[in-house]
């Protein structure tokens, strides 16, 4: 039997729709709790090409929500383990593994080569970098976030408003799966919804998932959706993320990671500081220099930049440096 016979029966798919799926190239950033179900359903549907980006390795503490992997995958790069598992699921899909973090240095090329991008990274820095890049290139973005028993999934860019139009600022508190916990079926639900939205975009289904957000509370089993087609874009990006290679010689680099976290900063002339020092307005950068805030995930950098912006009018950029090599 034809592998795709059951979905080709659908009037929304048919032979022409299946050909669209076969010719599609999807960029998936993140091979964890969101990425695993999204990848399985995209590959199962017959997407022709997938570029999978993730810097991490398979860890036993994540297996409860990443069922694409097993004990034999422990210690392997996620993208390589996922590629092998997906090849067994459907050898007709070409999966390219990129063992690296998405950053401003590689985002334009990766997004530019794909038809649609999927944010499965569980990283707000990756989400904003993807959104900024997709918005600039006119590529659609399917982004999701899940924590505990709740989360959201939405379609951005590609003619719809960007992520920054809906979330121009960070929430007051930002927990992670490591600090707040998460149930496997919760991220599985959102990953499956991401795959459905991506397929709907590739098939050109109406109404389009672009410009639509679904919020889900699986403690109360509540699903809500709303459209944001007319949400205004910010007049400018207040704190753009940049790659370390984009640092200028005259930038004031502020290293927010402690010496225990990052014994060596990106540059020897970096100023070691804390977010609290900017809240206290105890650091006043010289006029005419760009300030670049650097931390591991970009969270402290964003908070320090927000505090600095209240009393200093100059240019500020952010670097999410990740873990030291």
Sine and cosine of phi, psi and omega as CSV:
sin_phi,cos_phi,sin_psi,cos_psi,sin_omega,cos_omega
0.00,0.00,0.57,-0.82,0.10,-1.00
-0.85,0.53,0.78,-0.62,-0.03,-1.00
-0.81,0.59,-0.56,0.83,-0.14,-0.99
-0.96,-0.27,0.26,0.96,-0.11,-0.99
-0.85,0.53,-0.66,0.75,-0.08,-1.00
-0.93,0.38,-0.53,0.85,0.02,-1.00
-1.00,0.05,-0.44,0.90,0.04,-1.00
-0.94,0.35,-0.37,0.93,0.07,-1.00
-0.89,0.46,-0.51,0.86,-0.04,-1.00
-0.88,0.47,0.73,-0.69,0.04,-1.00
-0.89,0.45,-0.41,0.91,0.02,-1.00
-0.97,0.26,-0.23,0.97,-0.04,-1.00
-0.92,-0.40,-0.98,0.19,-0.03,-1.00
0.89,0.45,-0.11,-0.99,-0.01,-1.00
-0.91,0.41,-0.64,0.77,0.00,-1.00
-0.92,0.40,-0.65,0.76,0.03,-1.00
-0.91,0.41,-0.64,0.76,0.02,-1.00
-0.89,0.45,-0.57,0.82,0.04,-1.00
-0.92,0.38,-0.59,0.81,0.08,-1.00
-0.88,0.48,-0.68,0.73,0.02,-1.00
-0.90,0.43,-0.67,0.74,-0.03,-1.00
-0.90,0.44,-0.56,0.83,-0.04,-1.00
-1.00,0.07,-0.10,0.99,-0.12,-0.99
-0.97,0.23,0.52,-0.85,0.11,-0.99
-0.85,-0.53,0.90,-0.44,-0.08,-1.00
-0.93,-0.37,0.76,-0.64,0.13,-0.99
-1.00,-0.07,0.85,-0.52,0.03,-1.00
-0.90,-0.43,0.89,-0.45,0.02,-1.00
-0.97,-0.24,0.95,-0.33,-0.04,-1.00
0.93,-0.38,0.85,-0.53,-0.02,-1.00
-0.88,-0.48,0.61,0.79,-0.03,-1.00
-0.96,-0.26,-0.70,-0.72,-0.10,-1.00
-0.89,0.46,-0.60,0.80,0.08,-1.00
-0.99,0.16,-0.67,0.74,-0.09,-1.00
-0.91,0.41,-0.61,0.80,-0.07,-1.00
-0.85,0.53,-0.83,0.56,0.01,-1.00
-0.92,0.40,-0.61,0.80,0.01,-1.00
-0.87,0.49,-0.71,0.71,0.00,-1.00
-0.89,0.45,-0.70,0.72,-0.03,-1.00
-0.87,0.50,-0.67,0.74,-0.03,-1.00
-0.97,0.23,-0.54,0.84,0.06,-1.00
-0.92,0.38,-0.71,0.71,0.03,-1.00
-0.92,0.40,-0.67,0.74,0.04,-1.00
-0.87,0.50,-0.55,0.84,-0.01,-1.00
-0.97,0.23,-0.23,0.97,0.05,-1.00
1.00,-0.09,0.39,0.92,0.09,-1.00
-0.83,0.56,0.73,-0.68,-0.14,-0.99
-0.93,0.36,-0.69,0.72,-0.06,-1.00
-0.68,-0.74,0.67,-0.74,0.09,-1.00
-0.74,-0.67,0.78,-0.63,0.18,-0.98
-0.97,-0.24,0.86,-0.52,-0.11,-0.99
-0.92,-0.38,0.84,-0.55,-0.10,-0.99
-0.87,-0.50,0.83,-0.55,0.06,-1.00
-0.19,-0.98,0.70,-0.71,-0.02,-1.00
-1.00,-0.03,-0.14,0.99,-0.22,-0.98
-1.00,-0.01,0.23,-0.97,0.07,-1.00
-0.96,-0.29,0.30,-0.95,0.02,-1.00
-0.95,0.30,0.79,-0.62,-0.04,-1.00
-0.84,-0.54,0.62,-0.78,-0.06,-1.00
-0.87,0.50,-0.57,0.82,-0.02,-1.00
-0.92,0.39,-0.17,0.99,-0.01,-1.00
-0.96,-0.28,-0.11,0.99,-0.13,-0.99
-0.90,0.44,-0.43,0.90,-0.04,-1.00
-0.90,0.44,-0.39,0.92,-0.02,-1.00
-0.85,-0.52,0.15,0.99,0.00,-1.00
-0.76,-0.65,0.92,0.40,-0.15,-0.99
-0.95,0.32,0.01,1.00,0.11,-0.99
-0.94,0.35,-0.34,0.94,-0.06,-1.00
-0.93,-0.36,0.31,-0.95,0.06,-1.00
-0.66,-0.75,-0.14,-0.99,-0.04,-1.00
-0.85,0.53,-0.57,0.82,-0.02,-1.00
-0.93,0.38,-0.31,0.95,-0.03,-1.00
-1.00,0.02,-0.16,0.99,-0.09,-1.00
-0.84,0.55,0.73,-0.68,0.01,-1.00
1.00,0.06,-0.19,0.98,0.03,-1.00
-1.00,0.09,0.49,-0.87,0.16,-0.99
-0.84,0.54,0.70,-0.71,-0.06,-1.00
-0.85,0.53,-0.66,0.75,-0.08,-1.00
-0.91,0.41,-0.54,0.84,0.02,-1.00
-0.96,0.27,-0.69,0.73,0.03,-1.00
-0.90,0.44,-0.64,0.77,0.02,-1.00
-0.91,0.41,-0.66,0.75,0.01,-1.00
-0.85,0.53,-0.70,0.72,-0.02,-1.00
-0.92,0.40,-0.67,0.74,0.00,-1.00
-0.92,0.40,-0.63,0.77,-0.02,-1.00
-0.95,0.31,-0.52,0.85,0.07,-1.00
-0.89,0.46,-0.60,0.80,0.04,-1.00
-0.94,0.33,-0.55,0.83,0.01,-1.00
-0.93,0.36,-0.69,0.72,0.00,-1.00
-0.40,-0.92,0.99,-0.16,-0.03,-1.00
-0.93,0.36,-0.14,0.99,0.01,-1.00
-0.98,0.22,-0.27,0.96,0.03,-1.00
-1.00,-0.05,0.78,-0.63,0.06,-1.00
-1.00,0.00,0.89,-0.45,-0.02,-1.00
-0.94,-0.35,0.86,-0.51,0.05,-1.00
-0.98,-0.20,0.82,-0.57,-0.05,-1.00
-1.00,-0.08,0.78,-0.63,0.09,-1.00
-0.85,-0.53,0.96,-0.27,-0.02,-1.00
-1.00,0.05,0.99,0.15,-0.04,-1.00
-0.23,-0.97,0.35,-0.94,0.11,-0.99
-0.99,0.12,0.53,-0.85,0.15,-0.99
-0.96,0.29,0.76,-0.65,0.07,-1.00
-0.56,-0.83,0.11,-0.99,-0.04,-1.00
-0.88,0.47,-0.29,0.96,0.00,-1.00
-0.97,0.23,-0.52,0.86,-0.04,-1.00
-0.92,-0.39,-0.16,0.99,-0.11,-0.99
-0.89,0.46,-0.70,0.72,-0.08,-1.00
-0.88,0.47,-0.68,0.73,0.00,-1.00
-0.92,0.40,-0.73,0.68,-0.06,-1.00
-0.90,0.43,-0.70,0.71,0.02,-1.00
-0.93,0.38,-0.66,0.75,-0.04,-1.00
-0.89,0.46,-0.49,0.87,-0.02,-1.00
-0.99,0.15,-0.27,0.96,-0.11,-0.99
-0.98,-0.20,0.30,-0.95,0.09,-1.00
-1.00,0.06,-0.48,0.88,-0.03,-1.00
-0.43,-0.90,0.55,-0.84,0.03,-1.00
-0.92,-0.39,0.55,-0.84,0.04,-1.00
-0.81,-0.58,0.83,-0.56,0.01,-1.00
-1.00,-0.06,0.99,-0.15,0.02,-1.00
-0.89,-0.46,0.38,0.93,-0.24,-0.97
-1.00,0.05,-0.28,0.96,-0.07,-1.00
0.83,0.56,0.63,0.78,0.01,-1.00
-0.65,-0.76,0.88,-0.48,-0.06,-1.00
-0.92,0.40,-0.50,0.87,0.05,-1.00
-0.90,0.44,-0.72,0.69,0.03,-1.00
-0.88,0.47,-0.61,0.79,-0.01,-1.00
-0.88,0.47,-0.72,0.69,-0.03,-1.00
-0.95,0.30,-0.60,0.80,0.06,-1.00
-0.89,0.45,-0.70,0.71,0.04,-1.00
-0.89,0.46,-0.71,0.71,-0.02,-1.00
-0.89,0.45,-0.72,0.70,0.00,-1.00
-0.87,0.49,-0.67,0.74,-0.04,-1.00
-0.94,0.33,-0.71,0.70,0.02,-1.00
-0.89,0.46,-0.65,0.76,0.00,-1.00
-0.89,0.45,-0.68,0.74,-0.01,-1.00
-0.92,0.39,-0.59,0.81,-0.07,-1.00
-1.00,-0.08,-0.06,1.00,-0.01,-1.00
0.95,0.31,0.44,0.90,-0.01,-1.00
-0.99,-0.16,0.63,-0.78,0.03,-1.00
-0.95,0.32,0.52,-0.85,-0.02,-1.00
-0.74,-0.67,0.77,-0.64,0.13,-0.99
-0.95,-0.32,0.90,-0.44,-0.10,-1.00
-0.83,-0.55,0.60,-0.80,0.02,-1.00
-0.64,-0.77,0.39,-0.92,0.09,-1.00
-0.55,-0.84,0.73,-0.68,-0.01,-1.00
-0.67,-0.74,0.64,-0.77,0.00,-1.00
-0.44,-0.90,0.70,-0.71,-0.02,-1.00
0.89,0.46,-0.91,-0.42,-0.01,-1.00
-0.88,-0.48,0.21,0.98,-0.06,-1.00
-0.71,-0.70,0.16,-0.99,0.07,-1.00
0.20,-0.98,-0.17,-0.98,0.02,-1.00
-0.55,-0.83,0.33,-0.94,0.15,-0.99
-0.61,-0.79,0.64,-0.76,-0.04,-1.00
-0.48,-0.88,0.31,-0.95,0.05,-1.00
-0.95,-0.32,0.84,-0.53,-0.11,-0.99
-0.82,-0.58,0.26,-0.97,0.12,-0.99
0.86,0.52,-0.28,-0.96,-0.03,-1.00
0.85,0.53,0.56,0.83,-0.08,-1.00
0.97,-0.25,-0.27,0.96,0.07,-1.00
-0.98,-0.18,0.24,-0.97,0.07,-1.00
-0.86,0.50,0.41,-0.91,-0.02,-1.00
-1.00,0.10,0.10,-0.99,0.05,-1.00
-0.87,0.49,-0.60,0.80,-0.02,-1.00
-0.92,0.40,-0.44,0.90,0.04,-1.00
-0.92,0.39,-0.50,0.87,0.00,-1.00
-1.00,-0.09,-0.61,0.79,-0.02,-1.00
-0.82,-0.57,0.96,0.28,-0.02,-1.00
-0.94,0.34,-0.39,0.92,-0.02,-1.00
-0.76,-0.65,0.36,-0.93,0.07,-1.00
-0.96,0.27,0.49,-0.87,0.14,-0.99
-0.92,0.40,0.31,-0.95,-0.04,-1.00
-0.89,0.45,-0.58,0.82,0.03,-1.00
-0.82,-0.57,0.70,-0.72,0.02,-1.00
-0.80,-0.60,0.97,-0.26,0.08,-1.00
-1.00,-0.04,0.13,-0.99,0.05,-1.00
-0.76,-0.65,0.16,-0.99,0.06,-1.00
-0.86,0.51,-0.55,0.84,-0.02,-1.00
-0.93,0.36,-0.54,0.84,-0.05,-1.00
-0.99,-0.12,-0.53,0.85,-0.08,-1.00
-0.96,-0.29,-0.32,0.95,-0.01,-1.00
0.99,0.14,0.26,-0.97,0.03,-1.00
-0.29,-0.96,0.56,-0.83,0.09,-1.00
-1.00,-0.03,0.61,-0.79,-0.03,-1.00
-0.82,0.57,-0.74,0.67,-0.02,-1.00
-0.88,0.47,-0.39,0.92,0.01,-1.00
-0.92,0.39,-0.80,0.60,0.02,-1.00
-0.93,0.37,-0.49,0.87,0.07,-1.00
-0.88,0.47,-0.63,0.77,0.03,-1.00
-0.89,0.47,-0.72,0.69,-0.04,-1.00
-0.94,0.33,-0.60,0.80,0.05,-1.00
-0.90,0.44,-0.64,0.77,0.04,-1.00
-0.92,0.40,-0.63,0.78,0.05,-1.00
-0.90,0.43,-0.61,0.80,0.06,-1.00
-0.88,0.47,-0.70,0.72,0.01,-1.00
-0.89,0.46,-0.66,0.75,0.02,-1.00
-0.89,0.45,-0.68,0.73,0.02,-1.00
-0.90,0.44,-0.67,0.74,0.00,-1.00
-0.89,0.46,-0.70,0.72,0.02,-1.00
-0.90,0.43,-0.61,0.79,0.02,-1.00
-0.89,0.45,-0.62,0.78,0.05,-1.00
-0.92,0.40,-0.72,0.70,-0.02,-1.00
-0.89,0.45,-0.56,0.83,0.00,-1.00
-0.99,0.10,-0.21,0.98,-0.03,-1.00
0.95,0.30,0.54,0.84,-0.03,-1.00
-0.95,0.32,0.49,-0.87,0.05,-1.00
-0.85,-0.53,0.63,-0.78,-0.04,1.00
-0.94,0.34,0.53,-0.85,-0.05,-1.00
-0.93,0.36,0.60,-0.80,0.11,-0.99
-0.95,0.31,-0.23,0.97,0.07,-1.00
-0.94,0.33,0.78,-0.62,-0.10,-0.99
1.00,0.03,0.22,0.98,-0.01,-1.00
-0.80,-0.60,0.65,-0.76,0.04,-1.00
-0.79,-0.61,0.67,-0.75,0.06,-1.00
-0.89,-0.46,0.82,-0.57,0.11,-0.99
-0.95,-0.30,0.66,-0.75,-0.10,-1.00
-0.76,-0.65,0.73,-0.68,0.11,-0.99
-0.87,-0.50,0.98,-0.22,-0.07,-1.00
-1.00,0.03,0.08,1.00,0.23,-0.97
-0.98,0.18,-0.64,0.77,0.01,-1.00
-0.98,-0.22,-0.01,1.00,-0.04,-1.00
0.81,0.59,0.77,0.63,-0.03,-1.00
-0.93,-0.38,0.77,-0.64,0.07,-1.00
-0.87,-0.49,0.78,-0.62,0.06,-1.00
-0.73,-0.69,0.58,-0.82,0.04,-1.00
-0.69,-0.72,0.47,-0.88,0.09,-1.00
-0.48,-0.88,0.43,-0.90,0.03,-1.00
-0.99,-0.16,0.57,-0.82,-0.01,-1.00
-0.74,-0.67,0.57,0.82,-0.09,-1.00
-0.82,0.57,-0.51,0.86,-0.09,-1.00
-0.97,-0.25,0.25,0.97,0.03,-1.00
-0.89,0.45,0.77,-0.64,-0.04,-1.00
-0.97,0.26,0.61,-0.80,0.08,-1.00
-0.97,0.23,0.54,-0.84,0.11,-0.99
-0.85,0.52,0.55,-0.84,0.00,-1.00
-0.87,0.48,-0.54,0.84,0.08,-1.00
-0.42,-0.91,0.30,-0.95,0.07,-1.00
-0.99,0.11,0.91,-0.41,-0.11,-0.99
-0.93,0.37,-0.65,0.76,-0.06,-1.00
-0.74,-0.68,0.99,0.11,0.00,-1.00
-0.94,0.34,0.55,-0.84,0.14,-0.99
-0.99,0.14,0.67,-0.75,0.07,-1.00
-0.80,-0.60,0.34,-0.94,0.09,-1.00
-0.99,0.12,0.47,-0.88,0.05,-1.00
-0.81,0.59,-0.55,0.83,0.00,-1.00
-0.92,0.39,-0.27,0.96,-0.02,-1.00
-1.00,0.00,0.06,1.00,0.06,-1.00
-0.90,0.44,0.68,-0.73,0.07,-1.00
-1.00,-0.05,0.40,-0.92,-0.01,-1.00
-0.87,0.49,-0.55,0.84,-0.06,-1.00
-0.99,-0.11,0.14,0.99,0.06,-1.00
-0.92,0.39,0.59,-0.81,0.19,-0.98
-1.00,-0.03,0.97,-0.24,-0.01,-1.00
-1.00,0.05,0.85,-0.53,0.02,-1.00
-0.96,-0.28,0.89,-0.45,-0.01,-1.00
-1.00,-0.06,0.93,-0.36,-0.04,-1.00
-1.00,-0.05,-0.14,0.99,0.09,-1.00
-0.99,0.14,0.65,-0.76,0.05,-1.00
-0.96,0.28,0.23,-0.97,-0.01,-1.00
-0.91,0.41,-0.43,0.90,0.07,-1.00
-0.94,0.33,-0.49,0.87,-0.01,-1.00
-1.00,0.06,-0.63,0.78,-0.02,-1.00
-0.61,-0.79,1.00,0.05,-0.03,-1.00
-0.82,0.57,-0.55,0.83,0.04,-1.00
-0.89,-0.46,0.79,-0.62,0.05,-1.00
-0.99,0.16,0.06,-1.00,0.01,-1.00
-0.91,0.41,-0.42,0.91,0.03,-1.00
-0.60,-0.80,0.55,-0.84,-0.06,-1.00
-0.93,0.38,-0.39,0.92,-0.03,-1.00
-1.00,-0.05,0.23,0.97,-0.01,-1.00
-0.91,0.42,0.57,-0.82,0.07,-1.00
-1.00,0.00,0.88,-0.48,0.07,-1.00
-0.98,0.18,0.81,-0.59,-0.05,-1.00
-0.45,-0.89,0.09,-1.00,0.04,-1.00
-0.84,-0.54,0.30,-0.95,0.04,-1.00
-0.88,0.48,-0.62,0.79,-0.04,-1.00
-0.88,0.48,-0.53,0.85,0.01,-1.00
-0.90,0.43,-0.53,0.85,0.04,-1.00
-0.98,0.20,-0.54,0.84,0.10,-0.99
-0.90,0.43,-0.56,0.83,0.01,-1.00
-0.99,0.13,-0.05,1.00,0.00,-1.00
0.85,0.52,0.55,0.83,-0.02,-1.00
-1.00,0.02,-0.13,0.99,0.04,-1.00
-0.87,-0.49,0.86,-0.51,0.03,-1.00
-0.86,-0.50,0.97,-0.26,-0.03,-1.00
-0.91,0.41,0.43,-0.90,0.06,-1.00
-0.93,0.36,0.52,-0.85,0.04,-1.00
-0.91,0.41,0.52,-0.86,0.10,-0.99
1.00,0.04,-0.07,1.00,0.02,-1.00
-0.93,-0.38,0.62,-0.79,0.10,-1.00
-0.98,0.18,0.69,-0.72,0.09,-1.00
-0.99,-0.14,0.77,-0.64,0.03,-1.00
-0.88,-0.48,0.92,-0.40,0.02,-1.00
-1.00,0.04,0.76,-0.65,-0.06,-1.00
-0.81,-0.58,0.75,-0.66,0.17,-0.99
-0.51,-0.86,-0.12,-0.99,-0.07,-1.00
-0.93,0.36,-0.82,0.57,-0.14,-0.99
-0.98,-0.21,-0.24,0.97,-0.10,-0.99
0.99,-0.14,-0.23,0.97,-0.05,-1.00
-0.92,0.40,-0.79,0.61,0.02,-1.00
-0.89,0.45,-0.59,0.81,0.02,-1.00
-0.88,0.48,-0.70,0.71,0.01,-1.00
-0.89,0.46,-0.70,0.72,-0.03,-1.00
-0.92,0.39,-0.64,0.76,0.05,-1.00
-0.91,0.41,-0.65,0.76,0.01,-1.00
-0.90,0.44,-0.67,0.75,0.01,-1.00
-0.89,0.46,-0.64,0.77,0.03,-1.00
-0.93,0.38,-0.68,0.73,-0.01,-1.00
-0.90,0.43,-0.61,0.79,-0.07,-1.00
-0.90,0.44,-0.37,0.93,-0.02,-1.00
-0.93,0.36,-0.43,0.90,-0.06,-1.00
-0.76,-0.65,0.01,1.00,-0.01,-1.00
-0.70,-0.71,0.81,-0.59,-0.17,-0.98
-1.00,-0.03,0.08,1.00,-0.12,-0.99
-0.98,0.22,-0.07,-1.00,-0.04,-1.00
-0.99,0.17,0.70,-0.71,-0.01,-1.00
-0.74,-0.67,0.69,-0.73,0.09,-1.00
-0.76,-0.65,0.25,-0.97,-0.06,-1.00
-0.82,-0.57,0.53,-0.85,0.15,-0.99
-0.79,-0.61,0.81,-0.59,0.16,-0.99
-0.99,-0.14,0.99,-0.14,-0.21,-0.98
-0.99,0.14,-0.24,0.97,-0.04,-1.00
0.95,0.31,-0.28,-0.96,0.00,-1.00
-0.99,0.10,0.59,-0.81,0.06,-1.00
-0.87,0.49,0.57,-0.82,0.01,-1.00
-0.94,0.35,0.00,0.00,0.00,0.00
